[in-house]
């Protein structure tokens, strides 16, 4: 799925992941509804409209976050298919494009609209799916849980109130928006928890035994190596070493290995598999301080001498256990997320209808365009492309979400 992204304040690099969406779950779900989208809405999910006002608000949030990331003006391309408003914004905010032909600017606005609207629609639609799924399963979030989650997330991400206010100013979000995302994120985490099994010590032991190489360091060796292209040359190098010449002198004269020719053929901390098979086999069976070879390999002829052996180390299970538990938990959570998405799509996708200009992959009957739209920022918008995912994220996935089981308003709250 495509996230709706926004950038946090410059004083923090951490994701604003814990602040999700707030919307009070309706006491009942609307009926299946019809495939027609009512006036004043961009989509309808199981009879519940997503209003134009809500769509435009979140388009502004997405565009505002992008402009904060790029440093360019905030261009909001939310008036398809003419994009007259978008064109006016460009000409007013980017003087160098004031006289650019309307057809060119319209194309740029359409490209940017496709990029942002796909994010926003995915954000709003999947938000409904998650919250509606939770409602049907009896999953609830109390006001106390939301308040605690909000305070925890705000404290971790924005140590000062000033930083928090700056974030809101840069992204265009309101407290209602942040609470909107918080609620759905919390609901989503509860859905994940229902499908995530408890990690047992037996499962941890099984993983540990099957992945021993992950918990420690392999044996390594320091070696001297001379490589030549012909058997005759390697024999001359071998004779020179036996006559008492140093490895440094012999490697410099005979070796074709550019990486070690000037260092006496020395390779440190070599682990198994780094050299070609024939050479590797000899190196990891050879005793210390004995010249081995000539060895005929795929890439030439070799002489080797092992000068140091560092034995393999293994982390005990008791020390590896926390890491294993975290890894298995993440795997189970990812599996649960995929299951939730699959089930939500199956249950609600057929009841999700969008107006043509706003159609995307979540919408029933959607057909992808034959020519994919570029995801790069539209040049005419002054670089107001998608914000980097390394910044704060507003997304309908484990990192956050937003939803509506009723008519979504511009603030992200809902009415029935």
N, C-alpha and C positions, 0 to 999 in steps of 0.2 A: 504494500500500500504506500501511497505517497503522503509524507507528513506535511502538515502546515507548519512552516518554520518561522521563527522570529529570533532576533538576536538579543542577548542579555546586555546589561550595562557593561561598559568597558572595564569596570573594576573587577569583573569576575569572568573566569573561563569555564566555570562549571555549568553543566546542563541544568536548566530549570525544569527537571524531569518530574519532581514530586508534586508540583503545582498543576493539578489537572483541571477538570471542568466541574462546574456546579450547575445543576438543574434539578429542581424538585421532581421526583418521579410522579407521574400522574397516577391517580388511584385506579385507573383502568386504561386499557389500551383501546384505541379506536378500532373499528372494524376493518376488514380488508380494504374497503374503499374501492374506487374505480381507477382506471389507468389515466384518467384526465388529471392534469395539474391545475388547481384553481388559480384564479386571477390573483396577482400579488404574491405568488410563490414561484420558486424555481424548481421545486421537486416535491413529491409527496411519498411518504414512506408509510405503508399500511394505513392510509387515510389521514396521516398527520403531515401537514404542510411544513416545508422549510421556506420561510418567507424571503422575499427579495431583500427586505430590510436586514435580516440576519446575514444573508449571503454577502450583501454589500459591506456590512460591518466587518466581517471576517476577511473579506478581500482587502479592506483598508488595513487591518492588522497585519496581514501577510505582506502587503506592499510597504507598510511602515517599517516592519522589521527588515525587509530587504534594503530599504534606503539607509537605514541605520548601519547596516553591514557595509554597504558600498560607498556611503558618503554622498550619494546622489539624491536628487529630489524624489519625493513620494508621488509616484504616478499610479493611479488606481484605475485600471482598465475594466470597469464594471458596467459598460453600457453597450453590449452587443445588440445587433450586428453592425450598427453604424459607427460606433465608437467616437461619436462627435465630441463627447465630454473628454474622453481620453486624449483626443487630438488637441483640444483646447488646453488641457493641462500641459502637454508637451511644449506647445508653442509659448505658453506663458512662463513656464519654469525653466526652459532650456532655450535661451536666446539664439544659440547657434542653429537651432532647428526651426526657428520661427517661420522661415520661408520654404521649408521642405514641402514638396508636393503632398497633398492630402492622401493620395493613394499609397504613398510610401509610408506615411505615418499610420495609416489605417492598418496596413500589413503588420507593422511593428506592434501596434496595440493588440491586434488579434493574436499574434504570437505570444505576447506577454499574458494576455487574458487566458489563453489555453493553458499556459503553464501554471498560473496562480489559481484559476478556477478548478483545475483538476485537484489541487491540494485542498482547497476549501471545501469542495463538494465531498471529497473522500473523508475529510475531517468531520463534517456535519452528518453525513449519511451513516458512516460506521459508528459514530457516536450514538445515533438512534439505535442501531442494531444492538450494540453492547448493552445499553441501558434497558431496552425492551427485553432482551434475553435475560438480563438479571431479574427484571420484574417477574417474568414468567417462572423463573426458578426460585422465587422467594428470597432473592439476595437483596439486602437493604443496607443503607449507610445512614448512620445516625448523625444528627447535628454535632454531637460531641466528638465523634470520630473525625468529621470534617474539620472542626475547629482545631483539634489536636494536630492533624496532618498539615493544615495550613501553617500553624505556628512553627512546627518542626521544619517544614520545607523552607519557609521564609528565613528562619534563623540560620539554616545550613547554607543557603544560597546567597542571601543578602544580609550580612552581619549588621548593617545599619539601615535605618529607615530611609535615609537619603538615597542609598543605592537602590532600594526597592522603588522609590518614587521615580528615579531616573530610568529604571527599567520600564516602568509603565509609560513614561513620557516617550521613550524611544520606540516602544512597540505599539502604542496606541491602545493598549488593553486597559480595561477597567477592573475593579475588584470583582464585579459580577462575572466577567470573562474568566478570571483566574479561578474563582470558585466553581465556575461551570466546568472547567477542565479538571479541577481537583475531584469533583464528585465522580465523574466518569472514570478517571484514572483509578480511584478507590474501588469503584464497582468492578472495573476490569480486573484489578488485582484479586478481588474476592472470587471472581469467576475462575481465574487461574488457580487460586488456592484449592478450589473444589476439585480440580482435575490433576493436581500435583500430589503424587503419592509421598508418603514419609520415607526418607532415606534411612535404610537400616544398616547396622554395622556389617551384616553379611554382604550387602550390596557394595559397600565400601571396600571390603576385603577382596571381593571378586574383581573389582576394577583395579585395585592395587596389584594383584597378582598378574592381571592381563596386560598391565602397562608399566612394568618395572622400569623400563628405560626412561620413563618420564620423571622418575623420582630418584635422581642422583646424577652422577657424571660418568661417562664411559671412560675406559682406559685410554690414555694418550701416551704418545712416545715422541721423544726428540730424536731425529735421525740426521745423518749426513747422506746426501744422495748425489750421484753423478749420472747423467743421462746422455747417451750418444745416439747418433742415427745409425751407426753401423757396428757390427760385431768386432771388426778390426780396431776401431777406435776405443771401444770399451776394454778390449784386451790390453791396449797400450796404457790406458788409464789404470787398469788393475796392476800392471807391471810397475808403473811409476809409484803407486802406493806401496807396493811390496819392497821397492828399493829404498823406501824411507822418505819419499817426498810427502809434503803435507797435503791434507785434503784441500786446503785453500788454493795451493798452487796447481794441483791436478784438476780441480773443478774449473779453475780459471782457464786452463789450457784446453781441456777436452769436453767439458759439459756443454750441452746444447739447451739445458734448462735455464731459460732467461731469468726465472724468478730466484734462483739460488746460485747462479754462476759466480756472482761477485761476493757471495757470503760463505764460500767454502762448502756449498751444497747443504747448508744447515736449514732444517725445517723443524720448528718447535711446536709442541702440543698437537701433533698429528693424531687424528682419530681414525678408526677403521672406516674405510670407504672413501677416503679423500684421495687416495692414489688408485691407479688402475688395478684391476683384480690381481694380476700376477705379482705385481710389486707389493700390493697390500698384504697378500698372503705371506710373503717372506718377512716383511717388516714386523708383523704381529705374531710371528713365531720365532723370530731370531733372538739369540741371547745378547747380552750387553757387550759392546766394544769388540765386535767381530765383524770383519768385512764379509758381506754376502754378495754372491753374484759370480759371473754375469747372469742377469735375469733378462730373458727375452719377453718383452711385453708388446702390446699393440702399437705403442708409439715410440719404440726404440729399445735400446739395451741399457741396463742399469747396474750400478753398484750401490749398495746401501750399508750403513753401519748404525745400529741403534746405540744411542749414548745415554738415554734416560728413559725409565718406564714409570709412569704415574698410574697407579692402580685405579680401577673403577671404584666409585663410591655409591652407596645406596642409602637413601633417606629412610629411616624406620617408618613403619606403617603409622605408628602413633603420632609422628610429626607430620606425615603426609595426609593424615585423616581430615583435617579441616579443609585443605585444598580440594581433596576428593569430594567431600560433601558439598562444597560450593559448586564444583563442576557438575556433579550429578544433579544438583538442584536446578542449575541453569539449563541443563539438557531437558529436564522434566518440564520446566516452565516454558521453554521454547516449544516443546511438543504440545503443551496445553494451549498455548497461544494459537498455534496452527489449527488445533481442533476447534477452538472457539470461533476463529475466523471462518473456518469451513462450515460449521453449523449455522453461524449467523447468516452467511451468504445463502445457504440452502433455505433457511426459514424466511428471511426477509428480502432477499434479492428479487424474488418474483413479485414483490409488492412495492418495489422501489421504482418510481417513475419520475423522469426528469424532462424538463422542457428541452427541445433540441439544442438550443444554444449552450446549455449547461450540461449536456450529457457526457458521461464518462463511464469508466469500467464498472462502477457499482450500480449503475442504472439498468433496469430491465430492458432487454432488447438492444443494448448498446452494440454498435458495430464500429470497431476501430477505423480511423481514416486510413486510406490507402497509403498516404505519405505521412510518415511520423513527423510531428512538430518538434522542432529543436527545443531542447530544454535550457539552452543558454539564454542569458538575459538579452532582452531586445535592445539593440544599440540606441534606438531613438528615445528610449526612456532614461537615458543617462546612466546606465549601469544598474538599474534597479531590478536586477535578477534575483534568483532565489538565494536566500541567506544560507550560509554554510551550516551543515548539520552538526558541526562541532560546537555551534552556539546553543542557545536555549531552544528547546523543541516543544512545539505544540503538536501533538500527534495522537491519533487514535490507535494506539498500540501500547505495549507495556510502559512506554515513557510518558504517556498522557493521553487525553482524549476529550471529546465533547459530544454531547448528544441532546436529543430532544424527543420526548414522547408526546409532545404537543406541538403547537405552532411556535417555532423558534423566533424570538424577537431579536432586535439588533444587539441587545446586551448579552444574549446567550441564555436568558431565562425563558421559561416556556409557559404557555397558557393552553388551556383545552377549549 
